[in-house]
């Protein structure tokens, strides 16, 4: 009998390595549309303004007015996203905080601002047309 421990070890490692990864915010269909003059979006009139929209994405959406336009992020924390912890807007609205871990992200570009955050926020595509904002993926 010929022994091939290397092949057996490789098969075992590949079997364990094929598990479902939970270190990313899941992809869900997002198709949000609202008039920019809607009172719920009043904070977006000036750069640095942000609003939370519930009912879209994994844990809701965060819309942010940048100096160049708009950004949209999933409200689900990018740190241990399997917990689906919803981010909170900070005051001033330059950052968001994960109330479960204390991690922070910058809203200007979604990058981590405070450990234990290491991954950027999940972003969505934003288009503005005829005074309407559209957020999709």
N, C-alpha and C positions, 0 to 999 in steps of 0.2 A: 504494500500500500504506500503510495506516494503522499507525503505530507505537504500541504501548502498553507501554512499558517498565515502567510501574508495575504492571500486571497480571502481567506475566511475573515481576517481582521478588517480588511477593506469592505467586505460585504456588510459586516456588523456596523461599522462606522457610517457607511452610506445609508443604512436603514435608519439609524438614529438621527442622522442629519437631514432627513426628509420631512421632519415634523413641520407643522404649520408655525410660521414665525408670527409673533405678536408684538414686534417692536416697531410697527408702523401704524399710522392712522388708516383704517380700512377705507377703500374706495366705495363711495355710494353715489348714486345719481343726484346731481344738484342742478336745479333749473329755477333760479330765483329771479324775479322781476318786480320792480317797484318804481313809481315816479319819484324823481329826486326832490320834488317839492312836497312829498308826503311828510307830515309833521314828525313821524317816527324816525325820519332820516335828517332831521334838522341839524344834528351835530356834525354832519358831513359837509356843511356849507363852507367850512374853513379848514385849511390844512391842520392836521393834528387831531381832528375830530374822529370819534369812533362810535359805533353802535353795535349792539348784539341783536341778531335776528334768530329767533328760535324756530324749530321745525324743519331745518334744512341741514344737510351734512350729517355728521355723526352725532355731534353735541350742539349743533347750532352754527351760525356764521358770525364772524366778526368782520364788519366792513370798516375800513380806515381810509381817511382822506390824506393822501400824501401831497407833497408839493407838486408832483407831476400828474396826479390823477387819483386813482382809487386802488386799493388792495383788498382782497378778500381771503380770509383764512377760516379753516375749520376751527370751531371752538374747542374741539377735543385736544387735550394736552398731548404733545408729541413725546412727553416723558411717560413711559409706561401706558401707552394709549389703550391697552386692553382694559384698563380701569375706567375708561371713558369719562375721566374727570373733566368737567367743563371749566374753561378758563374764565377768570374775572378781569374786567377792565380796571386798570389802575388809574389813580388821579394824580397828576394829569394823564391823559390817555396816550402816553408814549409807549407804555408796556402793558402786558397782560401777565397775570399770575395764576399758576396752578395751585389751588387751595389744598390739594392733597399732598404735594411735595414741596411747595415753596419755590419751584422753578419759575423763571421769568423769560419772556421773549420780547424783542423790540417789534413794534408794529410797523415801523418804516419798511422793514424787509423780512420780518418773520424769523430773524436769527436769534439764537439763544443769548440771553443777557445775564443769567444767573444760574449756577449749578443747582440741581443736578441735570439741567437741560443740556443736551448735546446736539440734538437734531432740530432743524428749523420746523416751523409750523407748516401744516399742509395748506397749500395755496390753491385758489381757484381762479379761473379766468374771469376778468371783469371787462365789460364793454358798456359804453354809455352812448345812447343814441336817442335823439328827440326827447331829451330831459328824462329819460328812463335809464335806470341802472340794471344791467343783466349780469348775473353771476352763474357760471356753468363750469362743468369739468369735461 
